[in-house]
């Protein structure tokens, strides 16, 4: 059995939102809670203390989903280890930005996680 390559919580959480809930949700964080929000293409990024909360507009979605990030020093070892643990990779859920060393997995219950190399 392989040794755990070491995982840490990442600094990003993504809330994938159907288009009809996006504006309301951004307004909740920016106007109601008065948290700082930066805007990017189809996303708003909320300064959520130690993490960045990405609010992503995903027109094909019918209900919100929460996606999490974990980091590791070695993504190849992490992939091998997770496969041995029976964890399913789901790289088809969303393309990764060019140059990002990582991959997608699904935890039990279907919560999507980005496994990325530590910066």
PyMOL commands that set and color helices and strands:
alter all, ss='L'
color gray80, all
select helices_A, chain A and resi 19-32+75-84+91-93
alter helices_A, ss='H'
color red, helices_A
select strands_A, chain A and resi 8-17+37-40+43-48+51-57+65-72+88-89+102-106+112-117
alter strands_A, ss='S'
color yellow, strands_A
deselect
rebuild
show_as cartoon
